[in-house]
Amino acid sequence: MFIAMNRFKVVKDGLDEFETLWRNRQSNLHTVPGFQEFHLLKGPERDDHHLYSSHTIWVSREAFEDWTRSEAFRASHRGAGGTRPLYLGHPEFEGFEVIQTVDREGRAS
């Protein structure tokens, strides 16, 4: 399993616009082999921004990398820079290989 995350530092007067943009965007993730789940997370407020993160679960790093080279990826990100500046800096990508999972029954894998 592979978890792909992007951190976004969203300017305080852009929170509603940012959330609306994400809720209304066309997602093609469900059409991509290896995709499992997506979450948009709202984190702590800071002096000049609010932290958000996208959290996507994939069956493998390879499935994620295939997505980044796909037409579905290009279609989902088309026009992403066309909004007013909502971020401080660029989104920050972080990728994680899952090494342990514990389920609700306490079973580890």
N, C-alpha and C positions, 0 to 999 in steps of 0.2 A: 504494500500500500504506500502511496505517496500523497503528501499534503502540500498543496501550493497555496501560498498566501501573498497578498499584496497589502501593504500598509499605506493609508492615505491620510495626510494631515489636511483636514478640510477647514477652510476659513469659517469663522463663527457665523457670519451672515450668509453662508452658503449651505447650511445643513439641510434645510428643506429641499432646496434645489438638487443637492447631491442625492438625497434619498429618493426623490421623485425620479431623477434620471435613472438610477439603478432599478427601481421598481418597474419602470416603463420600458426599459431597453429590451431589445429582442435578444434572447439568449438562445444559442444553438447548442449549448452543452449537452442537452439530453439526446442529441443526434450523434454524439461522438463516442466511438468505442472506448471503453475503459473509464468513462465518467461515472462517478457514483453519487456525489452530493455537493451542493453549493450552499454557503452561508455568507451573508453580509453582516458583519459584526460592528456594533457601535461601542467604542471604548471610552477612555477617560477624557475629560475636558482639560485642556492646558490653557496657559495665558493667552495664546494667539490662535489656537486651533482646537479642533475636536478630532480624536483619533478614530479611524475606521479601519477595518480589515476585511478583505475578501478571503474566504477559506474554502478551498475546493479539494475534495477527496477523489483520488484516482486509484485504479487498481495497480498502477505501476508508474515509475518515472517515465518509462518509454511511452505509455499512453498519454501522459501529460505533454511530453515533447512532440508527439505526433499531432496533438491538438494545436500546439503553437505554430505548426507548419501547415495547418489545414485552411481550406476556404471558409469553413465555419468560424474559425478564429478571426480571419480577416473581416468577415461580414459582421461579427459581433463587435469589433473594435472600430469599424468604419465610422468616421465622424466623431470619435472620442475626444479629439482636441478642439471641437467646434463650439464648446460652451465657454462662458466667461471663466476666468481663472477661479477655480474652486479649491485648488490645492496650494499648499506651501511646498514647493519643490515637486519632485516627481514621485509617483508611487514607488515604494520599495519592495522588491520581490524577495521572498524567502521560500525555499523548498526544503521539505523534510521527508526523509525515509522513516517509515514507522517501524520501530524495533520491538515494541510490545503493545499489546492491546489487552485490556481487562474488561470483560463484559459484565452485564448487570447481575449475573449469577456468580461473579468472582472468578470466572475461568480466565486464565492468562494464555495468550498465544503469542 
